[in-house]
Amino acid sequence: EIRNTGFEFSATWAGKINKVNYDINGNFATLKNRVAYIDENPNSAWTHGDAWRGVLLPYRSVVGQPYYSYWLIQHAGIFQTQKEIDDYVGSGGGKIQPNAVPGDLKFIDENGDGKISDDDRVYMGNAFPKVTYGLTLNATWKNFDFSMFWQGVGGVKLFHAFKESTLNASEQGYNRWNKILEAWSPSNPGGTIPRISANDPNKNFQTPSDWYLENGDYLRLKSLIIGYNFPKLIKQSTLRVYISAENLITITKYTGMDPEVGGIGLDGGQFPVSRILSAGVRLVL
C-alpha cells in the first residue's frame, strides 16, 4: 500500500494594462510519497529488479520510506593519497577499501564493520517530485497575441546511470563522454570523476553509490507562441501567421542530457525531448 499526501494550489488573474489584455495562471502542488504496508512483517522489503546493465540495482522499498527509494552506498569524495587509504581502517585495524589507490572513490562504512557491502546502504529518497509547478501567461495587443508556458519540478533526484558506461574506462562497446577528460589524476587532483583505468578493482563504477545520484530539479519553457491576426481581407475570412517554440529553455543543474527522464529516475542516456521551432499560416475563408 502506498500513501500519497500533499496539497494543490491554482490561481488565475486577468486584467488590462492600457491596450494590453492579459491573463496569468499559476499552479503549485506538493507530494509526500511513502510505503504504508507490504505484509504482516514490518521489516519486509520489496526489492526491485530495475537495473542498469545488470550491474547497478539502486532501488528498494520498505515501510516508512518512499516507493522505489534509492538504496545506495554513500561516498565521501576521492582518495587523494595512499596515506588516506592506509588510514581508512575498521575497528580491527584492517583497510576498509584494500583495493583502492589514489583516484578511487571513498565509500562510507555506514555500519562500521570494516568493509563495504550492501549492509552499508542507506535510503536516499526517490525520483518523484516533491513539488511541481507551472505558469501560463496569455496576452493580446491590437492584432498581436502571445502565449507562454513554464513548467518545473523540485525535490527530484535522478540516478545518472549512463555515467557507468560513458566515464568508465573499463567498460567496452561505448563511446566516452568528453567529461572523462576531467577525471582525477595526479595533475588534476580536483577531479570528481574516478581515475581512468582499464579495470576497476575498487568497483568505483560497479558500486550502487550516491556518486550517481544528482539533483534533477528543472524549470523549462515548454511553449512560446507569438501570432499576428490580419484584418479581414474579405467577409468572414481570417488570416493568422505565427511562430512557436517548444522546450526552448531549460534551467537545471543536472549533468545528463535531459532532466525530464520521468518514471523511476533511472537515466540510461534516454534521448532528450526535442526543441521544436516552427512557423505557420492559418487562412480560413
Disulfide bonds with the S-S distance in Angstrom:
none
